[in-house]
Amino acid sequence: MKVKVREKADFIPIYLPEELKRIPEKISDVWRNRFMESFERIGLNKDRIIKIYERMLIARYADMKGYEMFFKGEIPGYFHSSVGQEATAFGVIEALDPEDYIVTNYRGHAHYIARGGSVEKMMSEILGKATGCCKGKGGSMYIIDFSKGILYSSGIVSAPLPVAVGIALGVKIKKEQRVVVVFTGDGATNEGEFHECVNLSSIWNLPIIIVIENNRWAITSHVERMMSSYNPSLRAIGHNVPIYIVDGMDFFEVYKVSRKVVEYVRETSRPCIIEALNQRYHGHTRVDPAYGIYRSREVVEWYKTNDPLLKMRLFLINMGWLDEDEISELERRAKEEVEKAVEFARKAPYPELSEVYTDVYTDYSVEL
Ligand SMILES: Cc1ncc(C[n+]2csc(CCOP(=O)(O)OP(=O)(O)O)c2C)c(N)n1
């Protein structure tokens, strides 16, 4: 059955990809200096921004490569692409301290790369190899790495929320200064757990940030067909939790808001919600194509005109920090790093059968 869904024009629908690729004139020195000053005020500088772009490229290529391998049948289990959603991952995670905790979900590849995760460990995990960040026992939906403060993920929609609330409660009981961030989807807010978690976070004053990645789709169901508000975060008003709705396709927007939110949550030990409006370019997983059944090709092409990497690329060129050739070199290097990681993962061994129960059950002898 074909379902016709109306896409809300919350971004200006300029369908001119070629036009967007055109390099506008570079900005003047006066404006460049003003930009620099404002970036420095929010803790960014030229080197850091270029580094972020390099990592965003790796996140994009690693995910595209994984998606391709998934369709060729090389990946056991599932693969949920985060292509299109990188600015949200990078904007939020850049605002955190290394000691802060992250709880991710089955669409967590970009979260891991944004946190400085190893591409080799990620590709190994996706292929179920012993060199993976979960020793090959999790797969693509479980890109967890304690060394990066990524403590949990789940293939169960909304399940990361109560775990994150538990972690935040632990942080509070231990009087730590950490902030806990949990990434969830728009569809996940339809689970009762969402309200329970927002309510408990509020009445217990927990240092938690719930990031709702509103990519409009829960598999094939559009947000408008599932809830009466287009912005699922508004459901938290009744729980007395502050809400920020941001353009999740723009790294700088997400980062600026996240910085404020992280500061607020750390200082007050109160929860906060960030709803990032972003787009999933690919299908949910293998069951659905990117377009053609529940959304049109035009809509998906329109999403791409707002591409977070394209915007970052134009920004770097406009600032006069990199030229087209230097950008192409960064792209080449990112692709090479991904290809090498995939080769590494392909050659790596599977976990030993004797490992089947290790890291599965808690060792209660740990100090509580
Ligand atoms: C409890 C539960 N119900 C249903 C599913 C099947 N399922 C997997 S992903 C998904 C959609 C979730 O959409 P959303 O929260 O918007 O996140 P997105 O996939 O868009 O990132 C559903 C229904 C599941 N995994 N777990």
The ligand as an SDF file (V2000), in Angstrom:
LIG
                    3D

 26 27  0  0  0  0  0  0  0  0999 V2000
   10.0760   -1.7580   21.9170 C   0  0  0  0  0  0  0  0  0  0  0  0
   10.2830   -1.8190   20.4410 C   0  0  0  0  0  0  0  0  0  0  0  0
    9.2300   -1.6630   19.6030 N   0  0  0  0  0  0  0  0  0  0  0  0
    9.4040   -1.7260   18.2720 C   0  0  0  0  0  0  0  0  0  0  0  0
   10.6460   -1.9560   17.7420 C   0  0  0  0  0  0  0  0  0  0  0  0
   10.8450   -1.9660   16.2190 C   0  0  0  0  0  0  0  0  0  0  0  0
   11.4690   -0.7190   15.8310 N   0  0  0  0  0  0  0  0  0  0  0  0
   12.7960   -0.6190   15.6400 C   0  0  0  0  0  0  0  0  0  0  0  0
   13.2740    0.9110   15.2610 S   0  0  0  0  0  0  0  0  0  0  0  0
   11.7110    1.4990   15.2940 C   0  0  0  0  0  0  0  0  0  0  0  0
   11.4140    2.9530   14.9860 C   0  0  0  0  0  0  0  0  0  0  0  0
   11.9290    3.8960   15.9920 C   0  0  0  0  0  0  0  0  0  0  0  0
   11.8650    5.1950   15.4790 O   0  0  0  0  0  0  0  0  0  0  0  0
   12.5400    6.4090   16.1600 P   0  0  0  0  0  0  0  0  0  0  0  0
   12.4410    6.3090   17.6530 O   0  0  0  0  0  0  0  0  0  0  0  0
   11.9810    7.6360   15.5600 O   0  0  0  0  0  0  0  0  0  0  0  0
   14.0770    6.2850   15.8140 O   0  0  0  0  0  0  0  0  0  0  0  0
   14.8140    6.1730   14.4080 P   0  0  0  0  0  0  0  0  0  0  0  0
   14.7860    4.7320   13.9920 O   0  0  0  0  0  0  0  0  0  0  0  0
   14.1360    7.0700   13.4570 O   0  0  0  0  0  0  0  0  0  0  0  0
   16.2080    6.6140   14.6870 O   0  0  0  0  0  0  0  0  0  0  0  0
   10.8100    0.4850   15.6370 C   0  0  0  0  0  0  0  0  0  0  0  0
    9.3670    0.6610   15.7500 C   0  0  0  0  0  0  0  0  0  0  0  0
   11.7240   -2.1550   18.6250 C   0  0  0  0  0  0  0  0  0  0  0  0
   12.9490   -2.3820   18.1990 N   0  0  0  0  0  0  0  0  0  0  0  0
   11.5320   -2.0520   19.9670 N   0  0  0  0  0  0  0  0  0  0  0  0
  1  2  1  0
  2  3  1  0
  2 26  2  0
  3  4  2  0
  4  5  1  0
  5  6  1  0
  5 24  2  0
  6  7  1  0
  7  8  2  0
  7 22  1  0
  8  9  1  0
  9 10  1  0
 10 11  1  0
 10 22  2  0
 11 12  1  0
 12 13  1  0
 13 14  1  0
 14 15  2  0
 14 16  1  0
 14 17  1  0
 17 18  1  0
 18 19  2  0
 18 20  1  0
 18 21  1  0
 22 23  1  0
 24 25  1  0
 24 26  1  0
M  CHG  1   7   1
M  END
$$$$
